[in-house]
Amino acid sequence: MLKKSRITPSWLILILDLVCAGVAMLFALLLRLNFDLEAFTLYPLGNIFCITVGVTLVFSLLLRSYKGIIRYTSITDVGRLSCLSLACALIYYNINWFRLLNQHKSIFPTSVIVIDFYVAIFIWLSYRLAAKWFFRFYWRRNSENKIRAAVYNTSHAGMMVRKLISENTDATVRVVAFLENINQLAGKHLEGLPIYSACKASLERLAKHERIKLLIIADDSIEPALLNGLLDICVSLNIRVQKVPPVDQWINNGWNNTQLKDINIEDLLERSVINIQNQYVSKELKGRYVLVTGAAGSIGSELVRQLIKHAPATVILCDSAESPLHELELEIAETTQDVTVIPFIGNVCDRQRMQQLFEIYAPSIVYHAAAYKHVPMMEKNPSVAVINNVMGTKTLAELSVAYDVEKFIMVSTDKAVNPTNVMGASKRIAEIFTQSYNRYLHDNYGKSAGKSQAPPTRFITTRFGNVLGSNGSVIPRFKKQLEHGGPLTVTHPEITRYFMTIPEACQLVLEAGAMGRGGEIFVFDMGRPVKIADLAEKMIRMSGREPGKDIQITYTGLRPGEKLYEELLSTAENTMPTYHEKIMIASVREYDFIEVKETIVQLINTAYKHYITPTVALMKKLVPEFISRNSAFEQLDEEKVIM
């Protein structure tokens, strides 16, 4: 009721318009007669007033010119009122032309009609603009306690954010300026507000003179480097930085204060986000039976979310974690009804259970995302790493061939390149097995296959860096440490990592399935690596605190098997380009499958007995570039050098 009482009723605006129309016509007549009152009184003033009001009423109802909210009068209202005045003028002209009311005298002279056209528009707009300016002054006085903000972006999105905030009386924010990265716009005005350049000097001036406390980013395509720069400047000036989702996602519901979102660390990733649009992804997946292992994990679950957009017939969600799998099933059931989703609890190392899966559901495409990934944990449990990452992959690969799976796409890691830890080495061995298996199958298919035999399974690998926000990754850990007041723990001041978002990682996996012909290892051009210490400092500043003062950063030392720098390619690997400039195919060393399989079987048997040192020694035999760092297994490398 309070909100409604603040808006002038439409019926009152209609009455004001009608009265103004009558007054405008009489004034136009008086003006035409040079204010000769004696001649003025000779006209049938009552009839003229009533006709004017009647005609204006009819066209006001037709054009709904009275429906606008006065305080938000805009160019649209000017057009509507002009149309109203023109329509009325045409009626007056016809009344005058056909002498409908007086056969001997023209009561609506043409000159009076023309004068009335402009006078009516002037009066209607004048009281509207007067009311608008009054409300603007009134709300400005009553919005002194609101947060003063600047909007970055002078395009449609920025203007709509400013407009919708100003129209919402419950908004806690008051926009006082625009910010733009186009220098030519600096110093100009937009909708009565000044435009400032997106630089430190301008932000300092805004903080000092306009007293802004909030910068609203209304550009969802802003470059990360520019966003980083703005964030650093704003933090030093005690200005909070928030963003709004794309306007088309919320404009129909109007503005509310929950539209303001904090900047995510993903938004500050200093590289262009890689977007892949491949029509063959949908073509290959539509109507197919698809298996995703590790479906309840951070990569697997996002992979499932993206898969169902391509309308497969059935998606089998395989994972050993019951609760996360249940949550994922409920989530998918809420978002889609067109794709059959089957939760399948099972361990990829359990061959009998996996064989049951292939017999019942016969998937045609397999996405293998199940793996143990935590470096320090696997360094302490190398036999388990081999069983899960190597034997699990081997089991699924062999069953895929046995049950005529068309494509097997494996998720790998940059830690498999020149590995310094057990986890990375186990993934590299899984890569070696699938790639050599692919070559072996296709080399022998042309020699011995009959015409009725299906082509062999194609094995494809995707290799990427750390995934932002995945389970156990550095950013969720930093967030928890910030919630507890710090300190933030970093292993080494110089440690760096490549990062990508979870959706990007899953796009690569899907792209590999559509693009791969078998035997490839796909890698991304992931831009520059990110220093973890800088990431920690950035997150502290984003929380409104000062590193080293409010929150400390402590260095704990490199963990067992941990590298200072990750690589996507080894020095012995070259790359081949693809259709996408950011995606490459690694030209890896080739292995003989018979020899590899024999050694891997020996490795798995050793791991099953949980012989720790012999297990790692066999891993180093399979992957000669596996050199342990900061690990108890460094001794094996020394013995190898002595031999």
C-alpha positions in Angstrom: 0.0 0.0 0.0 2.9 2.3 0.8 4.4 1.8 -2.7 1.0 2.3 -4.4 0.4 5.5 -2.6 3.6 7.0 -3.9 2.4 6.6 -7.6 -0.1 9.2 -8.9 -3.3 7.3 -10.0 -3.9 7.1 -13.7 -7.4 8.6 -13.4 -5.9 11.7 -11.8 -3.4 12.1 -14.7 -6.3 11.6 -17.2 -8.3 14.5 -15.5 -5.2 16.7 -15.5 -4.6 16.0 -19.2 -8.2 16.8 -20.1 -8.2 20.1 -18.1 -4.9 21.0 -19.7 -6.3 20.3 -23.1 -9.2 22.6 -22.6 -7.1 25.3 -21.2 -4.6 25.0 -24.1 -7.3 25.4 -26.7 -8.7 28.5 -25.0 -5.2 29.9 -24.6 -4.5 29.2 -28.3 -7.7 31.1 -29.3 -6.8 34.0 -27.0 -3.3 34.1 -28.4 -4.6 34.1 -32.0 -6.9 37.1 -31.2 -3.9 39.0 -29.7 -5.6 38.8 -26.3 -8.6 40.8 -27.5 -11.1 39.8 -24.7 -14.1 41.3 -26.5 -13.5 39.2 -29.6 -12.7 36.2 -27.4 -16.1 36.3 -25.7 -17.9 36.2 -29.0 -16.8 32.6 -29.5 -18.9 29.7 -27.8 -16.2 29.1 -25.2 -18.2 26.5 -23.3 -18.8 24.4 -26.4 -15.1 24.7 -27.5 -14.0 23.6 -24.0 -16.4 20.6 -23.9 -15.5 19.5 -27.5 -11.8 19.7 -26.7 -12.2 17.7 -23.5 -14.4 15.1 -25.3 -12.1 14.6 -28.2 -9.0 14.4 -25.9 -10.8 11.9 -23.7 -11.5 9.5 -26.6 -7.9 9.6 -28.0 -6.4 9.4 -24.5 -8.2 6.2 -23.8 -7.2 4.8 -27.2 -3.5 5.8 -26.9 -3.3 5.2 -23.2 -1.3 8.4 -22.8 -2.2 8.7 -19.2 -0.8 5.3 -18.1 2.8 6.4 -17.7 4.3 7.0 -14.3 5.0 10.7 -14.2 8.3 10.6 -12.4 9.7 8.3 -15.1 8.6 10.5 -18.1 10.7 9.6 -21.1 11.0 10.1 -24.8 8.3 7.5 -25.2 5.9 9.7 -23.4 6.8 12.6 -25.6 6.0 10.6 -28.7 2.7 9.4 -27.2 1.6 12.9 -26.3 2.6 14.2 -29.7 0.4 11.5 -31.3 -2.5 12.5 -29.0 -2.2 16.2 -29.9 -1.9 15.4 -33.6 -5.0 13.1 -33.6 -7.0 15.8 -31.8 -5.9 18.4 -34.2 -7.1 16.3 -37.2 -10.5 16.1 -35.6 -10.7 19.8 -34.9 -9.7 20.4 -38.5 -12.5 18.2 -39.8 -15.0 19.8 -37.5 -13.9 23.2 -38.9 -13.9 22.0 -42.5 -17.3 20.5 -42.6 -18.8 23.2 -40.4 -20.3 20.5 -38.2 -21.2 22.8 -35.3 -21.7 26.2 -36.9 -22.6 26.7 -40.5 -21.7 30.4 -40.4 -18.6 30.6 -38.3 -15.5 28.6 -37.9 -15.0 27.8 -34.2 -11.7 26.0 -34.7 -9.7 28.3 -37.0 -6.7 26.5 -38.7 -4.3 28.9 -37.0 -5.8 28.1 -33.6 -5.5 24.4 -34.3 -1.8 24.7 -35.1 -1.1 26.9 -32.0 -3.1 24.4 -29.8 -1.0 21.5 -31.1 2.1 23.0 -29.7 0.6 24.6 -26.6 -1.1 21.3 -25.5 2.1 19.3 -25.9 4.0 22.0 -24.0 1.5 22.1 -21.0 1.2 18.3 -20.8 5.0 17.8 -20.8 5.6 20.8 -18.5 3.6 19.4 -15.6 5.0 16.0 -16.2 8.6 17.2 -16.2 8.0 19.4 -13.2 6.7 16.4 -11.3 9.6 14.3 -12.5 12.1 17.0 -11.3 10.3 17.3 -8.0 10.4 13.6 -7.4 14.1 13.5 -8.4 14.9 16.2 -5.9 12.7 14.6 -3.2 14.2 11.1 -3.7 17.7 12.6 -3.8 17.1 14.1 -0.4 15.7 10.9 0.9 18.5 8.7 -0.7 21.4 10.3 1.1 21.7 7.2 3.3 21.9 4.9 0.2 25.2 3.5 -1.1 26.6 5.8 -3.7 27.6 3.7 -6.7 29.1 4.0 -10.2 28.1 1.7 -13.1 30.8 0.4 -15.4 29.4 0.2 -18.9 27.5 2.9 -20.9 25.9 0.5 -23.3 22.3 -0.7 -23.1 23.1 -3.0 -20.1 24.6 -0.2 -18.0 21.8 2.2 -18.8 19.2 -0.4 -17.9 20.9 -1.2 -14.6 20.9 2.5 -13.7 17.3 3.0 -14.9 15.9 0.0 -12.9 17.8 1.0 -9.8 16.5 4.5 -9.9 12.9 3.2 -10.5 13.1 0.9 -7.4 12.3 2.9 -4.3 13.6 -0.1 -2.2 17.0 -0.1 -3.8 19.8 0.3 -1.3 22.0 1.8 -4.1 22.0 5.2 -5.7 23.9 5.5 -9.1 25.8 8.8 -9.3 28.1 8.2 -12.3 29.1 5.9 -15.1 32.5 4.4 -15.8 33.8 3.5 -19.2 37.0 2.2 -20.8 36.4 4.3 -24.0 38.4 7.5 -23.5 36.3 9.5 -26.0 33.3 9.2 -23.7 35.1 10.5 -20.6 33.8 14.0 -19.6 30.4 13.6 -21.3 27.1 13.0 -19.6 24.6 10.1 -20.0 21.1 10.5 -18.6 22.2 13.4 -16.6 25.1 11.5 -15.0 28.8 12.1 -15.7 31.0 9.5 -17.5 34.4 8.9 -16.1 37.4 7.1 -17.6 38.2 3.6 -16.2 41.5 4.6 -14.6 43.0 5.2 -11.2 42.7 9.0 -11.3 39.0 8.9 -12.2 38.3 6.4 -9.5 40.2 8.5 -6.9 38.1 11.5 -8.0 34.9 9.5 -7.7 35.8 8.3 -4.3 36.7 11.9 -3.1 34.1 14.1 -4.7 31.2 11.7 -5.4 31.9 9.6 -2.3 31.1 6.3 -4.1 31.4 3.1 -2.1 30.4 0.6 -4.8 31.4 -0.1 -8.4 28.8 -2.1 -10.3 30.1 -4.1 -13.2 27.3 -4.3 -15.8 29.4 -5.9 -18.6 29.5 -9.7 -18.6 32.2 -9.6 -21.3 34.7 -7.4 -19.5 38.3 -8.4 -20.0 39.8 -10.2 -17.0 42.9 -7.9 -17.1 40.8 -4.8 -16.9 38.6 -6.3 -14.2 41.8 -7.1 -12.2 43.0 -3.6 -12.6 39.7 -2.0 -11.5 39.5 -4.4 -8.5 43.0 -3.5 -7.3 42.3 0.2 -7.5 38.9 -0.1 -5.9 40.3 -2.2 -3.0 43.0 0.4 -2.3 40.2 3.1 -2.3 37.9 1.1 -0.1 35.4 0.8 -2.9 33.5 -2.5 -3.1 33.2 -4.2 -6.5 30.1 -6.2 -7.5 28.6 -7.4 -10.7 25.1 -7.9 -12.1 24.0 -10.9 -14.2 23.2 -10.2 -17.9 20.2 -7.9 -18.0 18.0 -10.2 -20.1 18.1 -12.8 -17.2 16.3 -10.5 -14.7 14.8 -7.5 -16.4 11.3 -8.9 -16.5 11.3 -9.3 -12.7 12.6 -5.8 -12.1 15.5 -4.8 -9.9 16.1 -6.1 -6.4 19.1 -5.9 -4.2 20.0 -9.6 -4.7 21.0 -8.9 -8.3 24.3 -7.6 -7.0 26.8 -10.5 -6.9 30.3 -10.6 -5.5 33.1 -11.0 -8.0 34.3 -14.6 -8.3 37.9 -15.5 -8.6 37.0 -17.2 -11.9 36.1 -13.7 -13.2 39.7 -12.7 -12.6 41.3 -15.5 -14.6 43.8 -13.6 -16.7 43.0 -15.2 -20.1 40.2 -15.2 -22.5 37.6 -17.8 -21.8 37.6 -20.6 -24.4 34.1 -21.2 -25.9 33.7 -24.2 -28.1 30.7 -24.5 -30.4 30.8 -27.7 -32.4 27.7 -28.9 -34.2 29.1 -32.4 -34.2 28.9 -32.7 -30.5 25.1 -32.7 -30.6 25.1 -34.9 -33.7 27.2 -37.6 -32.1 25.4 -37.5 -28.7 21.8 -37.2 -29.8 19.8 -40.4 -29.1 22.9 -42.3 -27.8 23.6 -44.3 -24.6 26.4 -42.5 -22.8 28.4 -43.7 -19.7 30.1 -41.2 -17.4 32.4 -42.6 -14.7 33.2 -40.5 -11.7 29.8 -38.9 -12.4 29.4 -37.5 -8.9 32.7 -35.6 -8.9 33.1 -32.0 -9.8 34.2 -32.8 -13.4 31.9 -35.7 -13.9 28.7 -33.9 -12.6 29.3 -30.9 -14.8 30.0 -33.2 -17.7 26.6 -34.8 -17.1 24.9 -31.4 -17.0 26.3 -30.5 -20.3 25.7 -33.9 -21.9 21.9 -33.8 -21.3 21.7 -30.5 -23.3 22.6 -32.6 -26.4 19.6 -35.0 -25.9 21.2 -38.4 -25.5 18.8 -41.3 -25.1 20.2 -42.4 -21.7 23.1 -41.2 -19.5 24.5 -43.8 -17.0 25.9 -42.1 -13.9 28.6 -44.4 -12.5 30.2 -43.6 -9.2 31.0 -45.3 -5.9 30.0 -42.3 -3.8 26.3 -42.9 -2.9 25.2 -39.5 -1.4 26.7 -37.2 -4.1 25.3 -39.5 -6.8 21.9 -39.3 -5.2 22.1 -35.5 -5.1 23.1 -35.4 -8.8 20.2 -37.6 -9.8 17.7 -35.4 -8.0 19.2 -32.3 -9.6 19.0 -33.7 -13.1 15.4 -34.9 -12.5 14.4 -31.3 -11.6 16.0 -29.8 -14.7 15.1 -32.2 -17.4 12.5 -34.8 -18.2 13.5 -35.7 -21.7 16.7 -37.7 -20.9 16.7 -41.0 -19.0 19.3 -40.9 -16.2 20.4 -44.1 -14.5 22.5 -43.9 -11.3 24.8 -46.9 -11.1 26.8 -47.4 -7.9 30.0 -49.2 -8.7 33.8 -49.1 -8.5 35.6 -48.9 -11.8 38.1 -51.4 -10.3 35.3 -54.0 -9.9 35.5 -55.8 -13.2 32.4 -58.0 -12.6 30.3 -55.0 -11.7 31.5 -53.0 -14.7 30.9 -55.9 -17.0 27.3 -56.0 -15.7 26.9 -52.4 -16.5 28.1 -52.9 -20.1 25.9 -56.0 -20.6 22.7 -54.3 -19.4 23.1 -50.8 -20.9 25.5 -51.2 -23.8 26.8 -47.6 -23.9 28.1 -46.4 -27.2 30.3 -43.6 -25.7 32.2 -43.7 -22.5 33.5 -40.6 -20.7 36.0 -41.8 -18.1 36.4 -39.1 -15.3 36.8 -41.5 -12.3 40.2 -41.1 -10.7 42.1 -40.4 -7.5 43.6 -36.9 -8.0 45.1 -35.6 -4.7 48.9 -35.5 -5.0 49.9 -35.8 -1.4 47.4 -38.5 -0.7 48.5 -40.7 -3.6 52.1 -40.1 -2.7 51.3 -41.8 0.6 49.2 -44.5 -1.1 50.9 -45.4 -4.4 49.4 -48.9 -4.6 45.9 -47.5 -4.4 46.7 -44.9 -7.0 47.7 -47.6 -9.4 44.7 -49.8 -8.7 42.2 -47.0 -9.2 43.8 -44.9 -11.9 45.6 -47.6 -13.9 43.7 -50.8 -13.4 40.3 -48.9 -13.4 41.2 -47.4 -16.8 42.5 -50.7 -18.1 39.3 -52.5 -17.0 37.0 -50.0 -18.6 39.1 -49.8 -21.8 39.0 -53.6 -22.3 35.3 -53.8 -21.6 34.7 -51.0 -24.0 36.4 -52.9 -26.8 34.6 -56.2 -25.8 31.2 -54.5 -26.0 31.8 -52.5 -29.1 31.9 -49.0 -27.6 32.5 -46.4 -30.3 34.5 -43.9 -28.4 36.3 -43.9 -25.0 37.3 -40.4 -23.8 39.6 -40.2 -20.8 40.1 -37.2 -18.6 43.8 -36.7 -17.8 45.9 -34.0 -16.2 48.9 -31.7 -16.8 50.5 -33.5 -13.9 51.0 -36.5 -16.2 53.6 -34.4 -18.1 57.2 -35.1 -16.8 55.5 -36.4 -13.6 57.2 -35.8 -10.2 54.5 -37.6 -8.2 52.7 -40.9 -8.1 49.4 -39.4 -9.0 50.7 -37.8 -12.2 52.7 -41.0 -13.1 49.6 -43.1 -12.7 47.6 -40.9 -15.1 50.5 -41.0 -17.6 50.5 -44.8 -17.5 46.7 -44.7 -18.1 47.4 -42.5 -21.1 50.1 -44.8 -22.4 47.8 -47.8 -22.1 44.8 -46.3 -23.9 46.9 -44.7 -26.7 48.9 -47.8 -27.4 45.8 -49.9 -27.2 44.1 -47.6 -29.7 47.0 -48.1 -32.1 47.2 -51.8 -31.6 43.5 -52.3 -32.3 43.4 -50.1 -35.5 46.7 -51.6 -36.8 45.2 -55.1 -36.5 41.7 -54.3 -37.6 42.6 -54.0 -41.3 44.5 -57.2 -41.3 42.1 -59.6 -39.6 38.7 -58.1 -39.2 35.8 -59.5 -41.2 33.3 -57.3 -43.0 30.6 -57.8 -40.4 32.9 -56.8 -37.5 32.4 -53.3 -36.1 35.3 -50.9 -36.2 37.4 -50.9 -33.0 36.9 -48.5 -30.2 38.6 -45.1 -30.6 40.5 -44.0 -27.5 40.9 -40.2 -26.9 42.5 -38.3 -24.1 42.0 -34.8 -22.8 44.7 -33.1 -20.7 44.2 -29.9 -18.8 45.4 -28.0 -15.7 43.8 -27.3 -12.3 40.1 -26.7 -12.3 38.7 -23.7 -10.4 36.3 -24.7 -7.7 36.6 -28.4 -8.0 36.5 -30.6 -4.9 39.6 -30.2 -2.9 41.1 -27.4 -5.1 42.9 -24.4 -3.7 40.1 -21.8 -4.0 37.5 -23.6 -1.8 40.3 -24.2 0.7 41.2 -20.5 0.7 37.6 -19.5 1.1 37.3 -21.7 4.2 40.5 -20.3 5.6 39.2 -16.7 5.0 35.9 -17.6 6.8 38.0 -18.6 9.9 40.1 -15.5 9.8 43.2 -17.0 8.2 45.9 -17.6 7.7 45.9 -18.7 4.1 48.4 -21.5 3.5 50.6 -21.6 0.4 53.2 -24.3 -0.1 55.8 -22.0 -1.8 56.1 -18.3 -2.7 56.9 -19.1 -6.4 54.5 -22.0 -7.0 52.3 -21.5 -10.1 49.5 -23.4 -11.7 47.4 -23.3 -14.9 43.7 -22.9 -14.2 40.5 -23.3 -16.1 36.8 -23.3 -15.1 34.8 -26.5 -14.7 32.5 -25.7 -17.7 35.6 -25.1 -19.9 37.1 -28.4 -18.8 33.9 -30.3 -19.7 33.7 -28.5 -23.0 37.1 -29.9 -23.9 36.0 -33.4 -22.9 32.9 -33.2 -25.1 34.9 -31.6 -27.9 37.3 -34.4 -27.8 34.5 -36.9 -28.2 33.2 -35.2 -31.3 36.5 -34.2 -32.9 38.8 -37.1 -32.0 39.4 -39.9 -34.4 41.4 -42.0 -32.0 44.8 -41.9 -30.4 44.9 -38.1 -29.8 45.8 -36.2 -26.6 44.0 -32.9 -26.7 45.5 -30.0 -24.8 44.5 -26.3 -24.3 46.5 -23.2 -24.8 45.7 -22.1 -21.2 47.5 -18.8 -21.3 49.8 -17.7 -18.5 50.1 -19.8 -15.3 48.9 -18.1 -12.1 51.1 -17.7 -9.1 49.2 -19.2 -6.1 50.6 -16.5 -3.7 49.1 -13.8 -5.9 45.8 -15.7 -6.0 45.8 -15.8 -2.2 46.5 -12.0 -2.0 43.8 -11.3 -4.5 41.2 -13.3 -2.5 42.1 -11.5 0.7 41.7 -8.1 -1.0 38.4 -9.2 -2.5 37.1 -10.0 1.0 37.9 -6.3 1.9 41.0 -7.1 4.0 44.6 -6.4 3.7 47.2 -9.2 3.1 49.8 -9.3 5.8 47.8 -7.0 8.0 44.3 -8.4 8.5 45.0 -11.9 7.0 48.4 -13.6 7.0 49.8 -15.8 4.2 52.0 -18.6 5.5 54.3 -20.8 3.5 54.3 -24.5 4.5 56.8 -25.9 2.1 56.3 -28.1 -1.0 54.3 -31.2 -0.3 55.6 -34.7 -1.3 55.6 -35.0 -5.1 54.6 -31.4 -5.7 56.0 -29.3 -8.6 56.7 -25.6 -8.6 55.6 -25.4 -12.2 53.2 -27.6 -14.1 53.5 -28.4 -17.9 50.9 -29.3 -20.4 53.5 -30.8 -22.8 56.9 -32.4 -22.2 60.0 -31.3 -23.9 59.8 -34.4 -26.1 56.3 -33.6 -27.3 55.3 -31.4 -30.2 51.8 -30.2 -31.1 49.6 -30.2 -34.1 47.0 -27.5 -34.6 43.2 -28.1 -34.9 40.4 -26.0 -36.2 40.4 -24.0 -32.9 43.5 -21.8 -32.2 43.3 -22.6 -28.5 43.2 -26.4 -28.9 46.1 -28.5 -29.9 46.9 -32.2 -30.3 50.0 -33.5 -28.5 52.4 -35.6 -30.6 53.4 -38.1 -27.9 55.9 -40.9 -27.8 54.5 -44.2 -29.1 54.7 -47.4 -27.1 54.3 -51.1 -28.1 51.1 -52.3 -26.7 52.2 -55.9 -26.0 55.2 -54.7 -24.0 53.1 -52.0 -22.2 50.4 -54.4 -21.3 52.8 -57.0 -19.9 54.5 -54.4 -17.7 51.1 -52.9 -16.6 49.8 -56.3 -15.6 53.0 -56.8 -13.5 52.5 -53.3 -12.0 48.9 -54.1 -11.0 49.7 -57.4 -9.5 52.4 -55.7 -7.4 50.0 -52.9 -6.4 47.4 -55.5 -5.4 49.9 -56.9 -2.9 50.5 -53.3 -1.7 54.2 -53.6 -2.1 54.9 -49.8 -2.0 58.5 -49.5 -3.2 58.3 -52.2 -6.0 55.1 -50.5 -7.2 56.7 -47.1 -7.6 59.8 -48.7 -9.1 57.7 -50.3 -11.8 55.9 -47.0 -12.4 59.3 -45.4 -13.1 60.2 -48.2 -15.5 57.0 -47.5 -17.5 57.5 -43.7 -17.3 61.3 -43.0 -17.5 60.6 -39.2 -17.1 59.0 -39.8 -13.7 61.5 -38.2 -11.3 60.2 -37.9 -7.7 60.4 -34.5 -6.0 60.4 -33.9 -2.3 59.4 -37.5 -1.8 60.7 -40.6 -0.1 60.9 -42.2 -3.6 63.7 -39.9 -4.7 66.0 -42.8 -3.6 64.8 -44.9 -6.5 66.0 -42.2 -8.9 69.4 -42.1 -7.3 69.7 -45.9 -7.6 68.7 -45.6 -11.3 71.4 -43.1 -11.9 74.0 -45.3 -10.2 73.0 -48.3 -12.3 
